[in-house]
Each structure stands twice: as C-alpha cells, then as structure tokens.
Amino acid sequence: MARLTGKAEQLTIDAIIFKELAHEIEHSAETGAVDRRQSDRGIRTLNKKITNVLENITDGLFIIDKKWRFIYLNAEAEKLWSKKKEDLLGKSIWDEFPEVIYSPLFKYFHRAVLNQASENFEMYYPGENKWVEVDVNPSKEGVSFYFRDIGQ
C-alpha cells in the first residue's frame, strides 16, 4: 500500500490518476466506442480502478458533499473510526460525530470551505483516543479529507 506523506504527494497521485482516466475516456470517444453499453462498461471499469486506488492508500479518506453528508469512505477511514461505511454514507458528519463540533476540526473544515483552500493540521480525536494528522481539500463539489493516525 502507498503511504501519502504530504499534500504534494496527494495532489500528484490524484492528478496522475484522473489524467489517465480522462485520457481513457477521450480515447474511447475518439475510437468510436460510444455505444451505450460499451460506454457504461467503460465507466464501471474506470470506477473500479478509482475505487481500487482509493481503497489501497494507507491514509483514511472520506469525502463529503456540500451539505456535509458522507459520499465516500475508504477502508482505512472505517478502521480509524471503527465505523462501517454503510452506517455513514448519506449521513451528516456533524450528526454522526457531534464531538467534532467542539474540536479544532470544525474550525478547519469550515475555514477550508470558506476560503476554498487546503488545510493541514494535527489534532487529538477523543472519540477514538487517537492523534491524527488531517488534510482538508475543498472543491466545488464538496470536501475530501485525508487523515492518518500519528500516535503509533
């Protein structure tokens, strides 16, 4: 498994993955592979590739939409939080983790979204008795959060 060591590595990995996927989609369109079934199959294949990459990073990763609802969690996020993805998808981070509202996390999350700028910080997460490093990366669609247990 890859270990992300900082924002630069994260962004590089993300850029490479999505550049390759965009190239595959362009290539399919250029070669006439646009019939509906073939296109759907290609999208499912690309989705599996993306999911495989995200599931195999050692950082916990979760993505929330503009309404602060979980739309994606990887296996490491499930482990670090001791919660199943099925129990969190579609639910508000603030409802599922109310203790976060009174932590520095709340301030950093909102500041990142308001400024549309990445944030990096360390914090103690009392719910799991862990120290974590967090990278918050806002986008127009929502926010992605990479975090790692640094107390080991």
matplotlib code that plots the C-alpha trace (Angstrom):
import matplotlib.pyplot as plt

x = [0.0, 1.1, 1.7, 0.9, 3.4, 2.0, -0.2, 2.2, 2.2, -1.6, -2.2, 0.4, -1.3, -4.8, -3.6, -2.0, -5.0, -7.5, -5.3, -5.1, -8.8, -9.6, -7.2, -9.1, -12.4, -11.1, -9.6, -12.9, -14.8, -12.2, -12.2, -16.0, -16.6, -19.7, -22.5, -24.3, -23.4, -19.7, -19.7, -21.4, -18.9, -16.0, -17.4, -17.8, -14.2, -12.9, -15.0, -13.4, -9.9, -10.5, -12.1, -9.2, -6.6, -8.5, -9.1, -5.4, -3.9, -2.9, -4.5, -8.1, -10.1, -13.6, -15.4, -18.5, -20.8, -21.8, -24.4, -21.7, -23.0, -20.6, -20.4, -17.3, -15.1, -12.2, -11.4, -8.8, -11.3, -13.6, -10.7, -9.6, -13.2, -14.4, -17.5, -18.8, -19.1, -22.7, -23.6, -22.2, -22.9, -25.6, -25.4, -24.1, -20.6, -22.0, -24.8, -22.5, -19.6, -21.1, -17.9, -16.2, -18.3, -16.3, -12.9, -10.4, -11.6, -14.9, -13.0, -10.5, -13.3, -15.3, -12.3, -11.1, -14.6, -15.0, -11.6, -11.6, -8.0, -6.4, -5.8, -3.3, -3.3, -2.9, -5.5, -6.4, -9.6, -11.1, -13.8, -11.1, -8.3, -6.0, -3.8, -4.4, -2.9, -5.6, -5.5, -8.7, -9.1, -12.2, -13.6, -16.8, -18.5, -17.6, -14.6, -12.1, -10.3, -7.2, -6.2, -3.7, -3.1, 0.2, 0.1, 1.6]
y = [0.0, 3.5, 5.9, 9.5, 11.8, 15.2, 17.4, 17.4, 13.6, 13.5, 16.0, 14.3, 10.9, 12.4, 14.3, 11.3, 9.0, 11.5, 12.4, 8.8, 8.3, 11.3, 10.0, 6.7, 8.4, 10.6, 7.6, 5.7, 8.7, 9.1, 5.5, 5.5, 3.4, 5.5, 3.0, 3.0, -0.5, -0.1, 3.3, 2.1, -0.8, 1.6, 3.8, 0.8, -0.2, 3.2, 3.4, 0.1, 1.4, 4.6, 2.7, 0.3, 3.1, 4.9, 1.7, 0.9, 4.1, 3.9, 7.2, 7.3, 9.1, 10.4, 12.8, 14.8, 16.8, 20.5, 19.5, 17.8, 14.3, 11.4, 10.3, 8.2, 6.5, 4.1, 1.0, 2.9, 5.5, 2.7, 1.2, 4.5, 5.5, 2.0, 2.5, 0.8, 2.8, 1.6, 3.3, 6.7, 7.1, 9.8, 11.0, 14.3, 14.3, 16.6, 14.2, 11.1, 12.8, 15.6, 15.8, 17.2, 20.4, 21.3, 20.4, 22.3, 20.1, 22.1, 25.4, 24.0, 22.3, 25.5, 27.7, 25.4, 25.5, 29.3, 30.1, 27.2, 26.4, 23.3, 23.0, 20.7, 20.2, 17.7, 17.0, 14.6, 12.7, 11.8, 9.5, 7.0, 8.2, 8.9, 11.7, 12.3, 14.4, 15.8, 17.3, 19.1, 19.6, 21.6, 21.6, 22.9, 19.5, 19.1, 18.3, 15.4, 14.6, 12.5, 11.6, 9.3, 8.0, 9.7, 8.4, 4.9]
z = [0.0, -0.7, 2.2, 1.4, 3.2, 2.4, 0.3, -2.7, -2.9, -2.6, -5.3, -7.6, -7.2, -7.7, -10.8, -12.3, -11.7, -13.1, -16.0, -17.0, -16.6, -18.7, -21.4, -21.4, -21.8, -24.6, -26.3, -26.1, -27.6, -30.4, -31.4, -31.7, -28.5, -27.8, -27.9, -24.6, -23.4, -24.2, -22.6, -19.4, -19.2, -19.6, -16.8, -14.5, -15.2, -14.5, -11.3, -10.2, -10.9, -9.0, -6.1, -6.0, -5.8, -3.0, -1.0, -1.1, 0.3, 4.0, 4.8, 5.9, 3.2, 3.3, 1.0, 2.0, -0.2, 0.2, 2.8, 4.9, 4.1, 3.6, 0.0, 0.2, 2.8, 2.2, 4.2, 6.3, 7.4, 8.5, 10.6, 12.1, 13.1, 14.0, 11.8, 8.7, 5.5, 5.1, 8.5, 7.4, 3.7, 3.2, 6.8, 8.2, 9.6, 12.4, 13.3, 13.3, 15.1, 17.3, 19.4, 16.3, 16.5, 19.7, 18.3, 16.1, 13.2, 12.9, 12.5, 10.0, 7.9, 7.6, 7.0, 4.2, 2.6, 3.0, 1.6, -0.9, 0.3, 1.7, 5.4, 7.2, 11.0, 13.8, 16.5, 19.2, 18.4, 21.8, 20.3, 19.3, 21.7, 18.8, 17.5, 13.8, 11.0, 8.7, 5.2, 4.2, 0.4, -0.7, -4.2, -5.8, -5.3, -1.6, 0.6, 0.7, 4.0, 4.3, 7.8, 9.4, 12.9, 14.1, 17.6, 16.8]

ax = plt.figure().add_subplot(projection="3d")
ax.plot(x, y, z, "-o")
ax.set_aspect("equal")
plt.show()
